Amino acid sequence: MAITTNKLIRAAGLFAVAAGLLYIIVQLIHPDETVEEVTTTVWSVTHWLTLAMGVFALIGISGMYFRQVTETGVLGLIGFLLFGGFFLVVVAQAFVETVVLPAISEEAPGYVNDYLAAVVGRTVRGDVGSFTVVNALTSPLYLLGGLLLGVALYRARILARWAALLLAIGAPAAALVAVLPESLDRLLAFPVGIALAWLGFSLWREESGRADGG
């Protein structure tokens, strides 16, 4: 089977669909961020899925961007780099939470507790190194990256515009986490998950149509 740019971009669309769906699923099953949870099966499954979601999202949004490099312009490039940077941090963080934290939870429960506190914005009492700085970057990368990429995709008029608009609105809407009840925090991820999935489907369909027509 010959590998073509068209086939790679179509595959990237399917990865984006998977990333969007996994993003929603993870919100539904995510356990509490506590030392006691890190050795449970639910924790392991959730964070392996999160790791897969981050990788899939990186592939998916790369396909979206490279399909529309000219049409999205500088705005698209900035949005792609910022939003991609967010998912790169997600991959690294999910790896630590899946592989490292369960292994050290008994020997260093204080460090694990501080690490998790940094993730969710609780008070960190110990030293978690540069992680607090890296973790602090996730919000601006997500909020601004999703906004700019969504606007760029909307203006490009190639993929589903309503999904691009949903991304542009849904990502910065996550800032509402500061004022909403904690029980509603994870619901704010749903619009971005839906947007990623539909943009991925739109990319796959659009590239399939080009292949059939060409």
KAWOSUL-V562648 format. One record per backbone hydrogen bond with DSSP energy under -0.5 kcal/mol. NH is the residue of the N-H (numbers start at 0). CO is the residue of the C=O. If there is no record, write none. Layout:
# KAWOSUL-V562648
nh | co
NH | CO
NH | CO
This chain:
# KAWOSUL-V562648
nh | co
3 | 1
7 | 3
8 | 4
9 | 5
10 | 6
11 | 7
12 | 8
13 | 9
14 | 10
15 | 11
16 | 12
17 | 13
18 | 14
19 | 15
20 | 16
21 | 17
22 | 18
23 | 19
24 | 20
25 | 21
26 | 22
27 | 23
28 | 24
29 | 25
33 | 31
36 | 33
37 | 33
37 | 34
39 | 36
43 | 39
44 | 40
45 | 41
46 | 42
47 | 43
48 | 44
49 | 45
50 | 46
51 | 47
52 | 48
53 | 49
54 | 50
55 | 51
56 | 52
57 | 53
58 | 54
59 | 55
60 | 56
61 | 57
62 | 58
63 | 59
64 | 60
65 | 61
66 | 62
67 | 63
67 | 64
68 | 65
71 | 67
72 | 68
75 | 71
76 | 72
77 | 73
78 | 74
79 | 75
80 | 76
81 | 77
82 | 78
83 | 79
84 | 80
85 | 81
86 | 82
87 | 83
88 | 84
89 | 85
90 | 86
91 | 87
92 | 88
93 | 89
94 | 90
95 | 91
96 | 92
97 | 93
98 | 94
99 | 94
99 | 95
100 | 95
102 | 98
103 | 99
103 | 100
104 | 100
107 | 103
111 | 107
112 | 108
113 | 109
114 | 110
115 | 111
116 | 112
117 | 113
118 | 114
119 | 115
120 | 116
121 | 116
124 | 122
127 | 125
130 | 127
131 | 128
132 | 129
133 | 129
134 | 130
135 | 131
136 | 132
136 | 133
137 | 133
137 | 134
138 | 134
139 | 135
140 | 136
141 | 137
142 | 138
143 | 139
144 | 139
144 | 140
145 | 141
146 | 142
147 | 143
148 | 144
149 | 145
150 | 146
151 | 147
152 | 148
153 | 149
154 | 150
155 | 151
156 | 152
156 | 153
157 | 152
163 | 159
164 | 160
165 | 161
166 | 162
167 | 163
168 | 164
169 | 165
170 | 166
171 | 167
172 | 168
173 | 169
173 | 170
174 | 171
175 | 172
176 | 173
177 | 174
178 | 175
179 | 175
183 | 180
184 | 181
186 | 183
187 | 183
187 | 184
188 | 185
189 | 186
192 | 188
193 | 189
194 | 190
195 | 191
196 | 192
197 | 193
198 | 194
199 | 195
200 | 196
201 | 197
202 | 198
203 | 199
204 | 200
205 | 201
206 | 202
207 | 203
208 | 204
209 | 205
210 | 206
211 | 207
212 | 208
213 | 209
